[in-house]
Amino acid sequence: MFNEPEDRNDYLYQVESIEKVTPPGDLPGDSWHRYIIGRGDSKIEGLKPGSAAEVRMHAEAVADDLNERANRKISTYASRSKKR
């Protein structure tokens, strides 16, 4: 059975790191960053152009959205009821 963490903050998605990287492929811009969002062993990596502060704001918004979706009591894969 799944054990709840003692501290609920341990089970939230959080921005773990942001680092400057070279632009991917032929994409324009010279200020790209890689961010990693994690929760336990689950990791999500993203790339985004912009300053470190802009990318951090974006990554924190993504983490907040993931936490909001994870806190719903129904599966995000559950079928949707159709309005008649």
C-alpha positions as CSV (number, residue, x, y, z in Angstrom):
1,M,0.0,0.0,0.0
2,F,1.1,3.6,-0.6
3,N,2.6,5.4,2.4
4,E,1.8,9.0,2.8
5,P,4.9,11.2,3.4
6,E,5.2,12.7,6.8
7,D,5.5,16.2,5.4
8,R,3.1,16.9,2.6
9,N,5.7,19.2,1.1
10,D,7.8,16.1,0.4
11,Y,5.1,15.0,-2.1
12,L,4.9,18.3,-4.1
13,Y,6.5,18.9,-7.5
14,Q,9.2,21.5,-7.0
15,V,11.8,23.2,-9.2
16,E,15.0,21.3,-8.6
17,S,17.4,23.0,-10.9
18,I,17.9,25.6,-13.6
19,E,21.0,25.8,-15.7
20,K,22.1,27.8,-18.8
21,V,22.5,25.6,-21.9
22,T,23.4,26.1,-25.6
23,P,20.5,26.7,-27.9
24,P,18.9,23.4,-29.0
25,G,19.2,22.7,-32.7
26,D,18.8,25.7,-35.0
27,L,16.5,27.6,-32.6
28,P,17.2,31.3,-32.3
29,G,18.4,33.0,-29.2
30,D,21.5,32.7,-27.1
31,S,19.9,32.6,-23.6
32,W,18.4,29.1,-23.1
33,H,18.0,27.3,-19.8
34,R,17.2,23.7,-18.8
35,Y,14.9,23.2,-15.8
36,I,14.1,20.1,-13.9
37,I,10.9,19.7,-11.9
38,G,10.8,16.8,-9.5
39,R,8.7,14.9,-7.0
40,G,10.5,11.9,-5.5
41,D,11.9,9.8,-8.3
42,S,9.7,11.5,-10.9
43,K,11.6,14.1,-12.9
44,I,10.4,16.4,-15.7
45,E,13.0,18.3,-17.8
46,G,12.2,21.3,-20.0
47,L,14.0,23.8,-22.1
48,K,13.0,27.4,-22.4
49,P,14.6,30.6,-23.8
50,G,14.8,33.7,-21.5
51,S,16.7,34.9,-18.5
52,A,17.2,32.6,-15.5
53,A,14.5,34.5,-13.6
54,E,12.0,34.2,-16.4
55,V,12.6,30.5,-16.8
56,R,12.3,30.0,-13.0
57,M,8.9,31.7,-13.0
58,H,7.8,29.5,-15.9
59,A,9.1,26.3,-14.1
60,E,7.4,27.3,-10.8
61,A,4.1,27.9,-12.7
62,V,4.4,24.4,-14.3
63,A,5.1,22.8,-10.9
64,D,2.1,24.6,-9.4
65,D,-0.1,23.3,-12.2
66,L,1.2,19.8,-11.7
67,N,0.5,20.0,-8.0
68,E,-3.0,21.3,-8.6
69,R,-3.7,18.4,-11.0
70,A,-2.2,15.8,-8.6
71,N,-4.4,17.0,-5.7
72,R,-7.6,16.4,-7.6
73,K,-9.4,13.3,-6.2
74,I,-10.2,11.9,-9.6
75,S,-7.8,10.5,-12.2
76,T,-6.9,12.9,-15.0
77,Y,-7.4,9.9,-17.3
78,A,-11.0,9.3,-16.1
79,S,-13.6,9.6,-18.8
80,R,-15.4,12.9,-18.9
81,S,-19.2,12.9,-18.6
82,K,-20.9,14.3,-21.6
83,K,-23.5,17.1,-21.3
84,R,-26.9,16.2,-22.9
